[in-house]
Amino acid sequence: TVTCSGGPTLAPGDKVSLTVPTTVTAPFKTTLVTTATATADQKDANPDDNTSVGHKVNVVTGVDIVTTKVVSSSSVMTGQSVTWTITATNTSKSNTAVSPSISDSLPGGLSPQNVIGPDGFNCSVGPSDVECDAPSLAPGATAVLQFDTQIDAKTGSVFDNTAEAGAKNDTDGSNNKASASVKVAPSVTTYCRVSTL
């Protein structure tokens, strides 16, 4: 509680403001509501508007979700398949990630196959994307999403693939995205010489 008194006389139309910095120590999922009341020594003709309820503040305990992504091979021939692995880690040592999610929108020409979602996550698979989410991710825990794609493209084509993970209480979005690339290599032609004796 903060109380201020003995201030100057306010002329008609004047106003005075009070700013109170605070440090939030309430637990996660707490809703904080502040109330302010102003009075004067003189009789107030309308005391019903002397109290104001401030904005609600929802307490969120922060975490940091870090995303990594790897591909099984960075160079393949057309017609071959590669496996993409996306890992989201809650690096917090004590705080649970709220509503964590992992998503991957594939570049044109690639479709997810053989999708293996993280434990405890619900995944939806579209023609060119995968999205997975869960209620929570424990401190220090990881969520791994894995799927295959077949590469059907001309030699020299490069597929840059970026995935993203996060959570509602993720306080650092700078490390939520991760990328990996695969290039289509020339096909190998094998010649066989047959000699007749």
Disulfide bonds with the S-S distance in Angstrom:
Cys123-Cys132 2.00
